[in-house]
Amino acid sequence: MDFNINMALDTLWVLLSAMLVFFMNLGFAAVEAGFARSKNSVNILSKNFIVFAISSLGYLLLGWGLMFGGNAPFLGTKGLFILGGSINEEIYTISAQVPFWEKFFFQLVFCGTAATIVSGAVAERVKYISFIVFSFILTLAVYPIVGHWIWGGGFLASIGFQDFAGSTVVHSVGGWAALAGVIILGPRFGKYDKNGTPKAIPGHNLTLATIGAFVLWLGWFGFNPGSTMSISNPRDVAHIFISTNSAAIASLLTSTIVSWLLLGKPDLGMTINGCLAGLVAITAGCAYVGIAESLIIGAFAGILVVFSVLAFDKIKLDDPVGATSVHLVNGVFGTVCVGLFASKNATSLSAADGLFHGGGPALLGNQLLGILAVAAFVFPISLLIWLSIKHTFGIRVSLELERVNGIRNCPRSILNAGSDISSCMSPPYRAGS
C-alpha cells in the first residue's frame, strides 16, 4: 500500500483533536467539583471519571452502529455490533479519509461529553449507581439516535438541518437529559426556604473551577476545528479556531458585565459559565458564520446564560453548576443562530445562507424543526428513564449523606424536598449531637 501523505496528516489531525476532546473530561470534573461543596467533591470526581468508561462501553456495544449504520431515516440498522467480526467500512455513513477506529474514537469522545453534561446538573443528591445506569442508557441508545438524525444521514440531515460540531447533537441532548434529571430529583435540601426563596449554596473551590474552565476552553479547539476531520483546507480550520475563540471572549465579557450589574459585584461563577455558554453557542455554526457574527453570537450567549441561571433558580429547578443554562439553553440558541447568521462565504464547508444573509427563512425553519424533534424525543425518554431508575434502584441519596454533617431522626414533614430544614441542623437531630 502506497503512503498517502494527505491521509497521514488527516489521521494525525483527528487523533490530536480527539485527544483534546477527551481532555475535556478533566475540565468538566474540575468545574463541577469546584462549584460543589467540598464534601461532595470526591463523589463528583468519581462520577466524571467513571462516566467516560460507561459511555465508551455503551457506544462500543451498540451506539456507533445506531448512529452511523446506514442512512435509514431514524436510526442505523447496519453493522450495529462492531465487535467479534470483520468490519465493512462501506456500510457506515461517516466517510472521512481516516482509519475506521479513528473515526470511531473521535465520535466516542463526543458521546462521552454528552453524558458528562448530566453529571453537574444532578450533582450533590443523585445516587452513584443511578447516574451510572442512566449514563449507560443515554450513550447506548439515546444520544446515537439523535446523532444519526443529524450526522449519520437521518431525516434531519436530509432536510438540511445544520449542526457542525454539536450544539444540538451533544449539548442539547445532554441538556435535555440533565433537565429531566433535575425535575425528577428535585432540589437539594436547604436550597429553598419555606417561602420558596432560593438560598445560595456556594462552591468550595473556584480556583479548581477556573482551571477546569481553561481546560474546557482548550478542549474546544479540538471539539470544533477537529470536526472538519481533515486538515486539507487549513483556511477552514483556522476560521473555526477564531470563530470559536471570538464567541468565547465575547460571552465571557457580557456575562461578567450583566452579572455585575444585576448582582452588584463581579461573579466569577457567572463569568465561567458565560465563557462556556459562548463556546456551546458557536459549536453549531463555527464553520458557517463569519467572525463578526461569532462575536455577536457569543455576546448574546453571555447575556442569556446569566438570565437563564437566575430564571431556573426562581422556578426551583436546582442545577448546582448551571449545566442546563450553559448546554441546553445555549445549545438551542446556537442552533437557531445558524438559521440567522450562516453564510456561504464563511468557509468552504458552508452550503447555505441564513436569514440575515439573504437566504430567506428556509434554513431557520429547518433549524427550528430540528430543535423541536430533538426535544420531543430526548426530554420525554429521559424522563421515562429517570422515573424507571427511581422505581428500581432509587434515584436520590439519603439526607444523612446529602447534608454536610448528616442529620438523624428528622421528621419526614421537615425532610420533604424544598422544606426549610434549619430546625434539623441542631440537637437532637444533627448527627453526633
C-alpha positions as CSV (number, residue, x, y, z in Angstrom):
1,M,0.0,0.0,0.0
2,D,1.5,3.4,-1.1
3,F,2.0,6.0,1.6
4,N,-0.7,8.7,1.4
5,I,0.5,11.9,2.9
6,N,-2.9,13.5,3.0
7,M,-4.4,10.6,4.8
8,A,-1.5,10.6,7.3
9,L,-1.9,14.3,8.0
10,D,-5.7,13.9,8.4
11,T,-5.2,11.0,10.7
12,L,-2.8,13.0,12.9
13,W,-5.1,15.9,13.0
14,V,-8.2,13.9,14.0
15,L,-6.2,12.0,16.7
16,L,-4.9,15.2,18.2
17,S,-8.4,16.7,18.1
18,A,-9.9,13.6,19.7
19,M,-7.3,13.7,22.5
20,L,-8.2,17.4,23.2
21,V,-11.9,16.5,23.4
22,F,-11.1,13.6,25.7
23,F,-9.1,16.0,27.9
24,M,-12.3,18.0,28.4
25,N,-13.4,15.3,30.8
26,L,-10.9,16.8,33.2
27,G,-12.3,20.2,32.6
28,F,-15.9,19.1,33.4
29,A,-14.7,17.3,36.5
30,A,-12.8,20.3,37.8
31,V,-15.6,22.8,37.1
32,E,-18.3,20.6,38.7
33,A,-16.1,19.8,41.7
34,G,-15.2,23.4,42.2
35,F,-18.8,24.6,42.0
36,A,-19.9,21.9,44.6
37,R,-19.4,21.7,48.3
38,S,-16.2,20.1,49.5
39,K,-18.0,17.1,51.0
40,N,-19.3,16.2,47.5
41,S,-16.1,16.7,45.5
42,V,-14.9,13.1,45.7
43,N,-18.3,11.8,44.5
44,I,-18.4,14.3,41.6
45,L,-14.8,13.5,40.6
46,S,-15.6,9.8,40.7
47,K,-18.7,10.3,38.5
48,N,-16.8,12.2,35.9
49,F,-14.1,9.6,36.0
50,I,-16.3,6.6,35.5
51,V,-18.7,8.2,33.0
52,F,-16.2,8.0,30.2
53,A,-15.8,4.3,30.8
54,I,-19.6,3.8,30.8
55,S,-20.2,5.8,27.7
56,S,-17.3,4.1,25.9
57,L,-18.8,0.7,26.6
58,G,-22.3,1.7,25.5
59,Y,-21.1,3.4,22.3
60,L,-18.8,0.4,21.5
61,L,-21.6,-2.2,22.1
62,L,-24.4,-0.5,20.1
63,G,-24.2,3.3,19.9
64,W,-21.8,3.5,16.9
65,G,-24.0,1.3,14.8
66,L,-27.2,3.1,15.7
67,M,-25.5,6.4,14.8
68,F,-23.7,5.5,11.5
69,G,-25.0,2.1,10.4
70,G,-26.6,3.1,7.1
71,N,-28.8,6.1,6.1
72,A,-32.2,5.0,7.2
73,P,-34.3,8.0,8.4
74,F,-34.5,7.3,12.1
75,L,-31.7,5.0,13.2
76,G,-28.8,3.0,11.9
77,T,-29.7,-0.6,11.0
78,K,-26.4,-2.0,9.6
79,G,-23.3,-3.1,11.4
80,L,-24.9,-2.5,14.7
81,F,-22.3,-4.6,16.6
82,I,-18.7,-3.9,15.7
83,L,-17.1,-6.4,18.0
84,G,-16.3,-10.0,17.0
85,G,-16.4,-9.8,13.3
86,S,-14.9,-8.2,10.2
87,I,-15.7,-4.5,9.7
88,N,-17.2,-3.5,6.4
89,E,-16.5,0.3,6.4
90,E,-18.7,0.8,3.3
91,I,-21.9,0.3,5.3
92,Y,-21.2,3.2,7.6
93,T,-22.2,6.7,6.6
94,I,-19.2,8.6,8.0
95,S,-16.7,8.9,5.2
96,A,-13.7,10.8,6.4
97,Q,-10.4,9.7,5.0
98,V,-9.0,8.3,8.2
99,P,-8.8,4.7,9.6
100,F,-12.1,3.2,10.9
101,W,-11.1,3.0,14.5
102,E,-10.0,6.6,14.4
103,K,-13.4,7.7,13.2
104,F,-14.9,5.6,16.0
105,F,-12.7,7.2,18.7
106,F,-13.4,10.7,17.5
107,Q,-17.1,10.1,17.7
108,L,-16.8,8.3,21.0
109,V,-15.3,11.3,22.8
110,F,-18.2,13.4,21.7
111,C,-20.6,10.8,23.1
112,G,-18.8,10.9,26.4
113,T,-19.2,14.7,26.5
114,A,-23.0,14.5,26.2
115,A,-23.1,12.1,29.2
116,T,-20.8,14.3,31.3
117,I,-23.1,17.3,30.9
118,V,-25.7,15.5,33.0
119,S,-23.4,14.9,35.9
120,G,-23.2,18.6,37.0
121,A,-26.9,19.2,36.9
122,V,-27.8,16.3,39.2
123,A,-24.8,16.8,41.5
124,E,-24.9,16.6,45.3
125,R,-28.0,14.4,45.6
126,V,-28.1,11.7,42.9
127,K,-27.3,8.1,43.7
128,Y,-24.0,7.0,42.2
129,I,-25.4,3.8,40.7
130,S,-28.4,5.6,39.3
131,F,-26.2,8.1,37.5
132,I,-24.1,5.2,36.1
133,V,-27.2,3.3,34.8
134,F,-28.7,6.5,33.2
135,S,-25.4,7.4,31.5
136,F,-25.1,3.9,30.1
137,I,-28.6,4.0,28.5
138,L,-28.1,7.6,27.3
139,T,-24.9,6.7,25.4
140,L,-26.1,3.2,24.3
141,A,-29.2,4.4,22.5
142,V,-30.5,7.9,23.1
143,Y,-27.5,10.0,22.0
144,P,-26.7,7.8,19.0
145,I,-30.2,8.0,17.6
146,V,-30.2,11.8,17.6
147,G,-26.7,11.7,16.2
148,H,-27.9,9.5,13.4
149,W,-30.7,12.0,12.5
150,I,-28.1,14.8,12.1
151,W,-24.7,13.4,11.4
152,G,-25.5,9.8,10.3
153,G,-27.6,10.6,7.2
154,G,-31.0,10.6,9.0
155,F,-34.1,12.6,8.3
156,L,-32.9,15.9,9.8
157,A,-29.7,15.8,7.6
158,S,-31.9,15.1,4.6
159,I,-34.0,18.3,5.1
160,G,-30.9,20.5,5.5
161,F,-30.6,20.8,9.3
162,Q,-27.1,22.0,10.1
163,D,-25.1,21.4,13.3
164,F,-21.4,21.4,12.5
165,A,-19.9,20.3,15.8
166,G,-22.8,19.6,18.1
167,S,-24.7,22.4,19.7
168,T,-27.7,20.1,19.3
169,V,-26.2,16.7,18.9
170,V,-24.0,16.9,22.0
171,H,-25.0,19.9,24.1
172,S,-28.8,20.0,23.7
173,V,-29.0,16.2,24.1
174,G,-27.0,16.3,27.3
175,G,-29.0,19.4,28.4
176,W,-32.4,17.8,27.8
177,A,-31.3,14.7,29.7
178,A,-30.0,16.9,32.5
179,L,-33.2,18.9,32.8
180,A,-35.2,15.7,33.1
181,G,-33.0,14.5,35.9
182,V,-33.3,17.9,37.7
183,I,-37.1,17.7,37.6
184,I,-37.3,14.1,38.8
185,L,-34.7,14.6,41.6
186,G,-36.0,17.8,42.9
187,P,-33.8,20.5,44.6
188,R,-31.1,19.9,47.1
189,F,-32.3,20.0,50.7
190,G,-31.9,23.5,52.0
191,K,-31.8,25.2,48.6
192,Y,-35.1,26.8,49.1
193,D,-36.7,28.1,52.4
194,K,-40.3,27.5,53.4
195,N,-41.3,30.5,51.3
196,G,-39.6,29.1,48.2
197,T,-36.8,31.7,48.3
198,P,-33.6,30.3,46.9
199,K,-30.6,30.2,49.2
200,A,-27.1,30.4,47.9
201,I,-25.0,27.2,48.2
202,P,-21.6,28.4,47.1
203,G,-19.0,26.1,45.6
204,H,-16.0,25.3,47.7
205,N,-13.1,25.9,45.2
206,L,-13.4,28.5,42.4
207,T,-9.7,28.0,41.8
208,L,-10.4,24.5,40.7
209,A,-13.4,25.6,38.7
210,T,-11.4,28.3,36.9
211,I,-8.7,25.7,36.0
212,G,-11.5,23.5,34.6
213,A,-12.9,26.3,32.5
214,F,-9.5,26.9,30.9
215,V,-9.2,23.1,30.2
216,L,-12.6,23.1,28.5
217,W,-11.7,26.2,26.5
218,L,-8.6,24.4,25.3
219,G,-10.5,21.3,24.6
220,W,-13.0,23.2,22.4
221,F,-10.1,23.8,19.9
222,G,-10.3,20.1,19.3
223,F,-14.1,19.9,19.6
224,N,-14.9,22.5,16.8
225,P,-11.9,22.6,14.4
226,G,-11.4,18.8,14.7
227,S,-14.9,18.3,13.4
228,T,-13.6,19.0,9.9
229,M,-12.0,15.5,10.3
230,S,-9.5,16.8,7.8
231,I,-6.6,19.3,7.7
232,S,-6.7,19.5,3.9
233,N,-8.2,23.0,4.0
234,P,-6.1,24.9,6.6
235,R,-8.1,28.1,6.0
236,D,-11.3,26.5,7.1
237,V,-9.6,25.1,10.2
238,A,-8.1,28.5,11.1
239,H,-11.5,30.2,10.6
240,I,-13.1,27.7,13.0
241,F,-10.4,28.4,15.6
242,I,-11.0,32.1,15.5
243,S,-14.8,31.9,15.4
244,T,-14.7,29.6,18.4
245,N,-12.4,31.8,20.4
246,S,-14.3,35.0,19.4
247,A,-17.6,33.7,20.7
248,A,-15.9,32.6,24.0
249,I,-14.3,36.0,24.7
250,A,-17.5,37.9,23.8
251,S,-19.7,35.8,26.1
252,L,-17.1,35.9,28.9
253,L,-17.2,39.7,28.8
254,T,-21.0,40.1,28.5
255,S,-21.8,37.6,31.2
256,T,-19.3,39.4,33.5
257,I,-20.9,42.8,32.8
258,V,-24.5,41.7,33.1
259,S,-24.0,39.7,36.3
260,W,-22.1,42.7,37.8
261,L,-25.0,45.0,37.0
262,L,-27.6,42.5,38.4
263,L,-25.8,41.3,41.4
264,G,-23.8,44.4,42.3
265,K,-20.4,42.8,42.0
266,P,-18.4,40.6,39.6
267,D,-19.4,36.9,39.9
268,L,-16.6,34.5,38.9
269,G,-19.1,31.6,38.6
270,M,-21.2,33.6,36.1
271,T,-18.1,34.6,34.2
272,I,-17.0,30.9,33.9
273,N,-20.4,29.8,32.7
274,G,-20.6,32.8,30.4
275,C,-17.4,31.6,28.6
276,L,-18.7,28.1,28.3
277,A,-22.1,29.3,27.1
278,G,-20.4,31.2,24.2
279,L,-18.4,28.0,23.3
280,V,-21.6,26.0,23.3
281,A,-23.5,28.5,21.2
282,I,-20.9,28.8,18.5
283,T,-20.4,25.0,18.2
284,A,-23.2,24.5,15.7
285,G,-22.2,27.4,13.4
286,C,-18.4,27.7,13.9
287,A,-17.8,26.7,10.2
288,Y,-20.9,28.5,8.9
289,V,-20.7,32.1,10.3
290,G,-18.3,34.9,9.9
291,I,-16.0,36.2,12.7
292,A,-18.1,39.3,13.3
293,E,-21.2,37.1,13.7
294,S,-19.4,34.8,16.1
295,L,-18.8,37.8,18.3
296,I,-22.5,38.7,18.2
297,I,-23.5,35.1,19.0
298,G,-21.1,34.9,21.9
299,A,-22.2,38.3,23.3
300,F,-25.9,37.2,23.4
301,A,-25.0,33.8,24.8
302,G,-23.2,35.5,27.7
303,I,-26.3,37.6,28.5
304,L,-28.6,34.6,28.0
305,V,-26.8,32.3,30.4
306,V,-27.0,34.8,33.3
307,F,-30.7,35.3,33.0
308,S,-31.2,31.6,32.5
309,V,-29.4,30.7,35.7
310,L,-31.5,33.2,37.6
311,A,-34.7,32.0,35.9
312,F,-34.1,28.3,36.6
313,D,-33.4,29.2,40.3
314,K,-36.6,31.2,40.5
315,I,-38.8,28.3,39.3
316,K,-37.0,25.8,41.7
317,L,-35.0,23.9,39.1
318,D,-31.9,23.3,41.1
319,D,-28.8,22.9,38.9
320,P,-25.7,23.3,41.1
321,V,-23.4,24.1,38.2
322,G,-25.7,25.8,35.7
323,A,-25.3,22.9,33.2
324,T,-28.8,23.3,31.8
325,S,-28.3,27.0,31.2
326,V,-24.9,26.5,29.6
327,H,-25.6,23.5,27.5
328,L,-29.4,23.3,26.9
329,V,-30.3,26.9,26.6
330,N,-27.3,27.9,24.6
331,G,-27.2,24.7,22.6
332,V,-30.7,25.7,21.4
333,F,-29.7,29.3,20.9
334,G,-26.6,28.4,18.9
335,T,-28.6,26.1,16.7
336,V,-31.1,28.9,15.9
337,C,-28.2,31.2,15.2
338,V,-27.2,29.0,12.2
339,G,-30.5,29.8,10.6
340,L,-29.9,33.5,11.2
341,F,-26.2,34.1,10.5
342,A,-25.0,31.3,8.2
343,S,-23.1,32.5,5.1
344,K,-21.9,30.5,2.1
345,N,-18.9,32.8,2.1
346,A,-17.7,31.8,5.6
347,T,-15.8,28.7,4.7
348,S,-15.9,26.0,2.0
349,L,-17.9,23.9,4.4
350,S,-20.8,26.3,4.5
351,A,-23.6,25.4,2.0
352,A,-26.5,27.7,2.8
353,D,-27.2,31.3,3.7
354,G,-29.2,32.2,6.8
355,L,-32.0,34.7,7.1
356,F,-29.7,37.7,7.7
357,H,-27.6,36.9,4.6
358,G,-30.4,36.7,2.1
359,G,-31.2,33.0,2.4
360,G,-34.8,33.5,3.4
361,P,-36.5,31.6,6.2
362,A,-35.8,28.0,4.9
363,L,-32.7,27.3,6.9
364,L,-34.1,28.9,10.0
365,G,-37.2,26.7,9.6
366,N,-35.1,23.6,9.3
367,Q,-33.2,24.5,12.5
368,L,-36.4,25.1,14.5
369,L,-37.8,21.8,13.3
370,G,-34.6,20.0,14.3
371,I,-34.7,21.6,17.8
372,L,-38.3,20.5,18.3
373,A,-37.7,17.0,17.1
374,V,-34.7,16.5,19.4
375,A,-36.6,18.0,22.4
376,A,-39.7,15.8,21.6
377,F,-37.5,12.7,21.7
378,V,-34.8,13.2,24.3
379,F,-36.7,15.0,27.0
380,P,-39.6,12.6,27.4
381,I,-37.5,9.5,27.0
382,S,-35.0,10.9,29.6
383,L,-37.9,11.5,32.0
384,L,-39.0,7.9,31.4
385,I,-35.5,6.5,32.1
386,W,-35.1,8.6,35.2
387,L,-38.5,7.5,36.5
388,S,-37.7,3.9,35.8
389,I,-34.5,4.2,37.7
390,K,-36.3,5.9,40.6
391,H,-38.6,3.0,41.0
392,T,-35.9,0.3,40.7
393,F,-32.6,1.4,42.0
394,G,-33.8,4.6,43.7
395,I,-32.6,8.0,42.5
396,R,-31.6,10.1,45.5
397,V,-29.2,9.6,48.4
398,S,-30.4,9.8,52.0
399,L,-30.5,13.1,53.7
400,E,-27.7,12.0,56.0
401,L,-25.4,11.7,53.0
402,E,-26.6,14.9,51.4
403,R,-26.1,17.3,54.3
404,V,-22.7,18.5,55.4
405,N,-22.6,16.7,58.8
406,G,-25.6,14.4,58.5
407,I,-29.0,14.6,60.1
408,R,-30.7,11.9,62.1
409,N,-34.3,11.3,63.0
410,C,-35.6,14.5,61.5
411,P,-39.4,14.3,60.9
412,R,-40.4,13.5,57.3
413,S,-42.6,16.5,57.2
414,I,-39.5,18.6,57.5
415,L,-37.4,16.5,55.2
416,N,-39.6,16.9,52.1
417,A,-37.7,18.5,49.3
418,G,-38.0,22.2,49.3
419,S,-38.8,22.5,53.0
420,D,-36.9,24.6,55.5
421,I,-34.8,22.1,57.4
422,S,-32.9,24.6,59.5
423,S,-34.6,23.2,62.6
424,C,-32.9,19.8,61.9
425,M,-29.4,21.3,62.0
426,S,-29.3,21.4,65.8
427,P,-29.7,18.7,68.5
428,P,-31.4,16.3,68.8
429,Y,-31.4,15.8,65.0
430,R,-27.8,16.6,64.0
431,A,-25.5,13.7,63.8
432,G,-23.0,13.5,66.6
433,S,-25.1,15.5,68.9
